[in-house]
């Protein structure tokens, strides 16, 4: 909003129900009512082919935050894979060899990139990943709880768990506290995003900083200064 205001533009927020059978009709109505000069898509809309292709057909400049896919629109993202690899390497450097991983929501492209970064770090360390140490998640607290319970119930549980975002990492911490585990002595927990939550839980999370405000500013700046709007 600040970046748009700086250039004399106004930002308007619009909710889109991607589960609706009439998503294109919703988008067309919003475009007709708002007459936007440009559009910024946030995850998971950034990688929704129906939305991306529809906007491309409308000839409206748009940016896709958190997307690395080729195609219409301008992708604006951080290095999810490299960042996840660094986080996993950080845990490896501290002696962990069984590192659990809670994946993000499957509709978010960054989820697979973070998982791939985790696997790359293990491969580089000559360890390889074990399927039993991988849990599906949905980027929310509850899926972090479910993943932690499954991982910590293993006959040989992990000594560290890397969750794909801070909300799920907080769920892992909650389970560890319920089990009276000594953190981080018995279990190290890492997250991703560096939200306020990472600094308010105990112990504070080791987490990867995602420059969310900067990504949004960059998306707005590219659209405004690119001469397309």
C-alpha positions, 0 to 999 in steps of 0.5 A, spaced: 500 500 500 505 504 501 509 503 495 502 504 491 501 511 495 508 513 493 507 513 486 499 516 486 496 509 486 491 506 490 491 498 492 484 495 493 484 488 496 479 483 493 478 476 495 477 470 490 474 463 492 478 459 488 474 453 490 468 456 486 466 453 479 465 460 477 472 463 479 472 466 472 466 470 473 468 472 480 474 475 477 471 478 471 466 482 475 471 484 480 475 487 474 469 490 471 467 494 478 474 496 480 478 497 473 485 495 475 491 498 472 494 492 474 493 486 479 498 482 484 496 475 485 498 472 492 499 464 494 496 460 492 493 464 486 500 465 484 500 458 481 493 457 479 493 456 472 485 458 471 487 465 474 493 466 471 491 464 464 484 468 465 488 474 467 493 473 461 487 473 456 484 480 459 491 483 457 492 486 464 499 487 467 499 482 473 505 480 478 505 473 481 508 473 488 511 467 491 511 463 484 517 461 480 513 458 474 514 460 467 508 463 464 504 469 463 505 475 469 511 477 472 513 472 478 516 475 484 519 470 489 525 469 494 529 462 493 525 457 497 529 452 495 536 455 497 533 457 504 531 451 506 537 447 504 541 452 508 536 451 514 537 444 513 545 445 513 544 449 519 541 443 523 546 438 520 552 442 522 549 441 529 550 434 529 543 432 527 542 426 522 535 424 523 531 431 521 524 430 520 520 435 515 513 437 515 511 439 508 507 445 506 500 446 503 501 442 496 497 448 492 503 452 494 509 452 489 514 454 494 512 447 498 515 443 493 521 448 493 522 447 500 522 440 500 527 439 495 532 444 498 531 439 505 533 433 500 539 437 497 542 438 503 541 431 506 544 428 499 550 433 500 551 431 507 551 423 504 545 422 508 539 421 504 532 422 506 528 417 509 520 417 507 518 416 514 521 422 516 516 426 511 510 429 513 504 432 509 502 439 512 498 445 510 501 451 513 497 451 519 498 450 526 494 443 526 498 440 521 504 441 525 501 438 531 499 432 527 506 431 523 510 432 530 505 427 533 507 422 527 514 423 527 515 423 535 511 416 535 516 413 531 521 407 534 527 412 532 524 419 532 528 425 529 532 429 533 530 435 529 524 437 525 524 442 520 517 445 518 515 449 512 513 455 516 512 458 523 505 456 524 507 448 523 513 449 527 509 452 533 505 446 532 511 442 533 513 446 539 506 445 542 507 437 542 514 437 544 512 441 550 506 436 552 511 431 552 515 434 557 521 434 552 527 438 553 528 443 548 532 444 544 536 439 548 532 433 546 529 436 540 531 442 535 525 445 531 526 450 525 521 454 521 520 458 515 518 465 514 520 469 520 513 471 523 512 475 529 510 468 532 517 465 531 519 470 537 513 469 541 513 462 542 518 458 547 524 457 545 524 462 540 524 459 533 530 458 529 527 460 522 528 463 515 526 470 514 522 471 508 521 478 506 514 478 505 513 486 505 519 487 500 516 482 495 509 485 495 513 492 494 517 489 489 511 486 485 508 493 486 514 497 483 515 492 477 508 493 475 508 501 476 515 502 473 515 497 468 511 502 463 505 497 463 501 501 467 
